[in-house]
């Protein structure tokens, strides 16, 4: 998969501590150009200084004859600071023993939004700090009325509406539509027109909108993609203006999105349906979607659902659905033995084109020394995603390290994606679950193949009886997940 990226600068730096002020000075000037306020600029400087100091002291063991690169990049909605070196690989056990575990904590405290580490083979390693580009939110509270419309405010059922792709310059119109249904309780990004524009222009978001003859957006549904050429998309941000309900717009917009995805050669769409009511679950089933798991406590309390609950007492569970829009290729997958039965049932239930293999000799698997892991945190909804791109022998120490940092920073829901196409998943899944992770779902084709998603709840209480689960298969998975996590909930 490819992601649009533009390099701003590459600094080749001699590994001497005296060069740190020059590096942070450069970071300061470039981050100012990207629009960050002073407090965020200072924090980006601290992150960079800490990361570079770690390279000098540990990767090169204070060998002043070595060099490393500081790379600044602009990606859609993101500013990236990357440090690349060809020094010693990360040694998490040594860092824990010596107390040098502050990078991840500093990252979160400084409000960096993502952290990614890569093993580059002979080229060394790369550590990325990602900060979301600051955008101005639109001031719509005084312009739009929120709440249930009166009889006089309801739009006539014969009002002419058009369903089409959203254009990048319609961010304000989308924010107004979201405000009418959710006030400001929804994810922050939908109220940032420039960010929406950035995502649409770079192919990371595709939106179907329902518009009036006056070009007012009164309905919206989005497909989010990890990269422009992703073969699956995450469907969400579904909303219909309260004045235009009872027109079956949710189903019509999603059907339009399915048609678009098929035309683009994608394999499928996945989405999260809330369990606080049955409407969206039934809608997904009516469109031919199949359940592949559940994510506990995925929806924050502050989200409001009109005509259902004005305020949620606790975080809510979502049911994961997958809609196939094109037959996927045959994949060989290696489920962990203790999840073999449920994963096999998911594949049979969804009629997925999969060949399941068992690993009989775990010692026969060739596993590299270093892992490739990406960390993405969304503090506004208290969710973090750990994505294992490649297993290495250091995977347990890396996950333990990052999980510790995320918990210290009070991230409530932490998910971890493991590639099922890698035989090593059968080796390490159970070991990673010892830290408190347990089964969540399978998402087909998410990383050039399927992923097994695990979940971790950080001092989050859930009430299983508050979830409304529609299908028998979803109920079976729900019971399995609750049993798996019962000692942790």
N, C-alpha and C positions, 0 to 999 in steps of 0.2 A: 504494500500500500504506500502511496506517496502523499506527502503533505506539503502544501505550498509554503516555502520558506525563503527568506531573503536575508543574506548575511549583511550586517551593518559594519562589522570590523572583526579582524583577527589580530590579536597581540601575541607575539612570541616572546616569552618572558624568561629571563635568566632566573634560576631557582634560588634567589637570595631575598631574605626578608626586607632588605632595604628598598626593594622594588614595589612593595605592597602599597605605599602611599600613591605612587604613580598609577597603579592599577585601579585603586578605588577612586582616584580623581577622574580617570577616564570613564569609569562606570557612572559617576555622578553626572558628568556632562551629557552622556548619551541618554541616560534614563530621564533627565530633565527634558531632553528633546522629544522623548516619547510621551510626555505629558504627565509624568508622575509628580505628585505633590512632594514637598520637602521631606515630610516624615517617612514616606515610602522610599524616597531616594536614599535617605540615611540607612534604612534597613537593608536595601539592596547592596549598599556598600559593605555593611557588616557581614552579610551572607558571603559575598565574594571574598572578602578578606579572610574569613574563617576557612573557606574551602581552599583558597590558595595557600594559606599557612599550613593546612593539613598535607597538601601535596609536597611542600618544601620540607616539612619535618618528617613525614612518614613515607611518602612515595619515593622520595630521593634521599631520605635520611640525612638532610642538610648538606648534600653534595652540591656545591655551588657551581659546578661545571655543567649541570643539566639544564634543560629548558622545558617549558610547558606552554600550552596555548590557552588564552582566554578568548572565547568566541562570543560575539553578540549577534543575535538573530532576531528578526521580526517575522512571526508567524501570524496567521489569522487570529485576531483578538489577543495575541500573546507576545510578550517580550521574554527572550530566552538568554540567560547567561550560562555558558557552558565552559567547563574546564576540562581540557584533554591533556593527558600525560602518558608517558611510556615508562613510568616508574613501577614500584612494587604494587601488586594487586591489593584491594581492600582486605584487611584482616579484622573482621568485626570482633573476634574473640580477644584480640590484642587491645583493641580500642576500649572494649568493655572493662578489661582488666586494668587498664591504665586510666580509666575515667574519661577517655577521649570520645565521648558519645554525644557531643553537643550539637553537631551539624544539623541533624534532623529536628531537634528541639528548637534551635535557633531559627531554622527554616519556618516552622509553624508560628512561632512567636512573632516573627517578622512579617507574617501574612504573605509569604510566598505561596502560590496556589498549587504548584506541582513540583515534584522532585523526581528525576529520572536518572538511573545509572545504567551504563552500557559497558559491556566487555567488547573491545574492538579488536581482539585477537592480538596479532603482532603490532598493531598500531596503539596498543595500550588500553586505556579506559577513558570514559567520558562521564562527567557528572553535570547534570543540567538543573538549573533553578528557573522555574517558569513563573512569571508574574502576569496576571491578566491586565491588559491595557485598560487604563481608566477611561470610562465613558460617562457622559452626563446623562442623568435620568431625565425623562420628560415630566414636566409639571402638569399633571392632568386632573388633580384632585378637585380643582375648582370648576373644571370644564365638564366633567362627566358625572352623571348620577349613578350611584351604586345602590343595590338593593333590588327587591322584587318590584317590577313595574306595576303601575295601576292598570286597570282595564283600559283606560283611555290611552295609555302609553304603548300598549301592545300593537305590534305592526300587523296590518291585515294579512291574512293567510295567502292572499293572491299577490303579495308584494313580489316584484320581479327580482330574482337573485341570480348571480353568476358565480360559478365555481371555476377558479383558475389558479395558476401559480402566483405566489406573492412576489412582488418586485422589491428590490433592495431599498427603495426610497419610501416604503410604506411602514417603517418602524413605528412612527408615532400613531398611525391608525391602529396598528396591532396593540400598542400599549393601552390605548383607549378601550379597545374591546376587552382586553384582559382585566382592566380596572373595573369595568361594569360588572363582571362576574366574580372577581376575586379580590377587589380592592388592591392593596399592595401585599397580599399574603402569598402570592405566587413567587416562583424563582426570580431573582433580581434581573436576570438577563433579558426577560421579556419587556422590561421597562427601559431598556437602553437601546434606542433606535440605531445609534451608530454601530453598536456591537452586532445587532441583528443584521445590519447592512453588510458588515464585514463577513459574517458567517455565510450569508446568502451569496455574496459575490465570489467567495472562495469555494463554494460547493460543499461546505460542511453542514449546511442546513438547507432543506427544501421544504417549503410551506405551501399548502393548499389553503386558499381563503375563500370564504363566501362573501360577496360584496353586493351592495345595493347599486341602483342606477347612478347614485351620487358618489360612487367609489368608496363608500363607508364599509370598512371591514366589520362584519357582524358574526363571523365564524372563522376558526383557524385550527389547523392541525399541522404539526411539523414532523419531519424526519431528520434526526441528527445523525451525522456520519463521522467516524473517526478520521477518515481521509476522503478526498474527493472520489477515489476509485473504490471505496468500500463496497463489498457485495451484500452487506446487510445494513439496515438502518434501524435506529431506535425511535419509535413513534411516540410522541407526547405533545404537551402544550395544547391539548384539545379544549376548545372553548366555544360556546355559542352565546351570543348576547341574549340576556333574559327576555328581551322584547321579541325575539325571533325563534322561540322554541316551538316544539310540536311540528317540525318540518322534516324530521329525520335527517338533520344536517350532519350529525356525527357520522352516521353510516355513509352518507353520500360523499363527504370529504375524505373519509378513509378509503373508500372504494376508488376515488380519483387518485389517491396516493399510491394505492396498489397498482393501478394501471401505469402510473408514471414509473414506478420501480421496475415493473416488467419490461417497459420500453427501454429502460436503461441497462437491461441485462443483469439486474440484481437477482439474488437468490431468495431473499425474504426480508420480512420486517418483524421486529419484536417490540413488545410494548408492555407496560406495567398497568394493570387494572386494579384500582383500589378495592379493598375488601370491606370497606365501611358500608357499601351498598352493592347490589347485584347488577345494576344497569350496564356498566361498562364491560363486565364479564360476559353478560348475555350478548352484548353487541359484538364482542370479539368472536364468540362461538358462532354467531349467526353469519359471520364473514368467513368462517372456515378455519379460524385460528385454533391451535392446540396449546394446552398448558404444558410448560416444561419446568415448573418449579414455583417457589414463592420466596419473596424477600421480606423478612420480618422487619417491622418498624421503619419501613422505607420512606414513609411520608411524614413530615414534621407536623407537630400539633397545630402550628399556626395556619396551615392550609385550611381554607374554608370551603364547604360544599353547600351551595345554595339549595334550599328546600330539604336539606338532609340534616346537617349539623352546622350550627353557627360557629362552634368551636370544638375541636377535638380534645379529649382529655389526655390522650397519649398518642405517640407515633403509631401510624397504621401500616398494616401489612399490605403488600401488593402481590397479585398473581401475575406470573410472567407468561405471556402468550407469544407464539411464533406463527406467522402467516407465510406459507410458502408461495412465492410468486413465479418461481422457475425451479425445475428439478435440479437439486444440488448434485455435485459429483460424488462418486463413491469415496468414502473416507475410512481409513483404518483408525480406530480409537482404542485407547488402553485405559478403561475405567479402573479405579482403585478397587481392590477386591471387596472391601467392606461396603462400597456403594454400587457394586456390580448389578445387583438385582433391580434397584430403582432406576438406574441409568438405562439398563436394557429395556425396562418397561416404557420409559420415556421415548426411546427410539422406536419401539414397536407401536406405541400409541400414535406417534406422529408419522409413522411410515417413512422414517428417514433412511436414506441410502447409505447405510453404515455397515462395516464389518468390524465386529468387536473381537479383540484379541486379549488373551490372558498372558501375563508375564509370569512364567514358571520359575525363572532363574533371575532374581533381581540383580545378582552380582555380575551378570553378563552384560548389563547395560553400560555403555560408554558415556560417562558423564564428565563434562569439562570442569575445570577448577572454578570458574567464575560464572555467576548468574547474570541475567539481564532482567532488571526489574524496573517498572515505572510506578510512581506514586502520584496520585492526583487527589487533592483535597478540595472540598467545597464547604468552607466554614459556614456560609449563610444557611445551609440546610444540614450542617453537621454530619456530612457523609464523606468518606474517603474510599478510593478504589486503588487496590494494589494489583498490578497486572504483571504476572510472571511471563516474560517473553521467551526465556530460555532457562532451564534448570542448570545449576552448577552445584558443586559440592558445598558451597558456602550458603546455600539457599536458606537453611534453617536459621543461621545467625543473622542473615540480612532481614528476614521477615520478623524475627524476634525484636531486632533493633528498631525497625520502623513501627511495628505495632506498639512498642513501648512509648515511642514519641507521640504517636497519634492519640493514645489513651491519656497521656499526660496533658495533652492539649484539648482534652474533653470532646474529641470527635466521637459521636454516639454510635454511628453505624459504619462499620469497616467491612468492605467486601474484597474478596481476592479471587482473581481469575487465573485458572490453571489450564494450560493447553492440553486437551485430551489426545491430540495427535502425537504427543511426546511420551514414549514409554516411561520416562522418569516420573511422570505423574503417579504411576503405581508405586514408585519407591518412596516418594516424599509426602504424598497427601496426608497419610495418617500422622506422620511426624509433625506436620504443620497444624493439624487439628488439635494436637496436644496443647497448643498455645491458646485454644478456646474457639477456634473456627469450627463451623459445622455446615452441613449441606444446605445449599440454597436452590440452585437450578442448573440447567444446561442451556447454553445459548449457541445454537448452530451457526457455523460459518463466521464467527466474530473475529477470529485471528487466523485467517487462512485455514480454517478448520474450527472445530467446536471448542468451547471452553467449559470447564466445570467451575461454577461460581460458588465459593464458600462465603459464609457470613459470620460476623463477630459483633456482638452487642456490648457496648461499654456502659454498664450500669443503666441499662434501659429496661424498663418494665413493660411487659405486654400482657394483654388479657385475651387469651385465645378465643373466649366466648364472644368477643366483640366483633370477630371477623365473620362476614357472610361469604361462604364459599359455595359456588354454584354447582359445578360438575362433580361427579363421583370420583373421577381420577384426580382432580385437584384436591379433594378432601383426603384422598389416600396419601398424596404427597405431603399435604399439610400435617397429617398425623405423623408421617415419617420424620419430617423436619422437627416437629415439636419433640418427638422422642429423642432424636439425635441431640437436640440442644437442651433437653429438660434439666440437666444438671447445671446449665449455665444461665438459664432464664430466671 
